[in-house]
Amino acid sequence: MDKVFIKGLSIQTTIGFFQWEKEIKQTLVIDVAMGWNTANAAVNDELAKTLDYADISVAIERFANDNPVDLIETLAERMASFLMTQYHIPWLKLFIGKPGAVHNAQTVGVEIERGCQTTEKPL
């Protein structure tokens, strides 16, 4: 399966369990790999037939800000569902990191994989 990916997308959003976290914006770093048949777009060099990673990057930040939650796990689950539905993605792997959340760790976070990964490339 071909994959389109976004790595190291840094966004500012409200997330966290504690009251003080609900009153500030925090940085999340997002990586997403999305299963997609890129051959269709390559035939005639057509953006409309691939996943537009610029559009998806904006959608990820908008989704996070429009849907505040306490847990990264909740955000990951909901974001994966949104992306798969909105962009008709059959498979994705999503990593959401929260740098600085644990004093001695570079980042903490969640990585989930949803959908079915296939090796077929139908045209």
C-alpha positions as CSV (number, residue, x, y, z in Angstrom):
1,M,0.0,0.0,0.0
2,D,1.2,3.5,-0.8
3,K,1.2,6.0,1.9
4,V,0.9,9.8,2.1
5,F,2.4,11.2,5.3
6,I,2.7,14.3,7.5
7,K,5.5,14.2,10.0
8,G,6.2,16.7,12.8
9,L,3.0,18.8,12.4
10,S,3.2,21.2,15.4
11,I,-0.2,22.7,16.5
12,Q,-1.4,24.8,19.4
13,T,-4.6,23.6,21.0
14,T,-6.4,23.2,24.3
15,I,-6.0,19.8,25.8
16,G,-5.6,18.4,29.3
17,F,-7.4,17.1,32.4
18,F,-6.4,19.8,34.8
19,Q,-8.3,23.1,35.0
20,W,-5.2,25.1,34.3
21,E,-4.7,23.1,31.0
22,K,-8.2,24.0,29.9
23,E,-7.3,27.7,30.1
24,I,-4.2,27.7,27.9
25,K,-3.0,26.4,24.5
26,Q,-0.4,23.7,24.5
27,T,1.8,22.3,21.7
28,L,1.0,18.9,20.2
29,V,3.2,17.3,17.6
30,I,1.4,15.0,15.1
31,D,2.6,12.4,12.7
32,V,0.1,10.7,10.4
33,A,0.6,8.1,7.7
34,M,-2.4,7.5,5.4
35,G,-2.9,4.5,3.1
36,W,-3.7,5.7,-0.4
37,N,-3.2,4.6,-4.0
38,T,-0.9,7.3,-5.3
39,A,-0.7,5.7,-8.8
40,N,-4.1,7.3,-9.7
41,A,-2.7,10.8,-9.1
42,A,0.6,10.1,-10.8
43,V,-1.0,9.0,-14.2
44,N,-1.9,12.6,-15.1
45,D,-0.2,14.5,-12.3
46,E,-3.5,15.4,-10.6
47,L,-3.7,16.8,-7.1
48,A,-7.4,16.0,-7.0
49,K,-6.7,12.3,-7.1
50,T,-4.3,12.2,-4.1
51,L,-4.5,13.2,-0.5
52,D,-3.7,16.9,-0.2
53,Y,-1.4,17.0,2.8
54,A,-1.6,20.8,3.0
55,D,-5.4,20.6,3.3
56,I,-5.2,17.7,5.8
57,S,-2.7,19.6,7.9
58,V,-5.1,22.6,8.2
59,A,-8.0,20.2,8.9
60,I,-6.1,18.5,11.7
61,E,-5.4,21.7,13.5
62,R,-9.0,22.9,13.0
63,F,-10.4,19.6,14.3
64,A,-8.2,19.7,17.4
65,N,-9.2,23.3,18.2
66,D,-12.9,22.8,17.4
67,N,-13.1,19.6,19.6
68,P,-11.3,20.2,22.9
69,V,-10.9,17.0,25.0
70,D,-9.1,16.0,28.2
71,L,-7.1,13.0,26.9
72,I,-4.8,12.6,24.0
73,E,-6.3,9.1,23.6
74,T,-9.7,10.7,23.0
75,L,-8.3,13.2,20.5
76,A,-6.4,10.5,18.6
77,E,-9.5,8.3,18.3
78,R,-11.8,11.1,17.2
79,M,-9.2,12.6,14.8
80,A,-8.6,9.2,13.2
81,S,-12.3,8.7,12.6
82,F,-12.7,12.2,11.3
83,L,-9.8,11.9,8.8
84,M,-10.9,8.5,7.6
85,T,-14.4,9.6,7.0
86,Q,-13.6,13.1,5.6
87,Y,-10.9,11.9,3.2
88,H,-12.1,8.3,2.5
89,I,-8.8,6.9,3.9
90,P,-8.9,3.1,4.2
91,W,-5.9,3.0,6.7
92,L,-4.0,5.3,8.9
93,K,-1.4,5.4,11.6
94,L,-1.7,8.5,13.9
95,F,0.8,9.7,16.5
96,I,0.1,12.5,18.8
97,G,2.8,13.7,21.1
98,K,2.7,16.2,23.9
99,P,6.2,17.6,24.4
100,G,7.0,18.9,27.9
101,A,4.2,17.0,29.6
102,V,6.6,14.9,31.6
103,H,9.6,16.6,33.1
104,N,12.3,14.2,32.0
105,A,10.8,13.0,28.7
106,Q,11.2,14.7,25.3
107,T,7.5,13.8,24.6
108,V,4.7,11.6,25.6
109,G,1.7,10.6,23.6
110,V,-0.4,8.0,21.8
111,E,0.0,6.1,18.6
112,I,-3.0,4.4,17.0
113,E,-3.6,2.5,13.8
114,R,-7.0,2.2,12.3
115,G,-8.5,0.6,9.2
116,C,-7.2,-2.1,6.8
117,Q,-3.8,-2.0,5.1
118,T,-3.8,-3.7,1.8
119,T,-1.0,-4.4,-0.7
120,E,-3.3,-4.2,-3.7
121,K,-3.1,-1.3,-6.1
122,P,-6.3,-1.1,-8.0
123,L,-6.5,1.4,-10.8
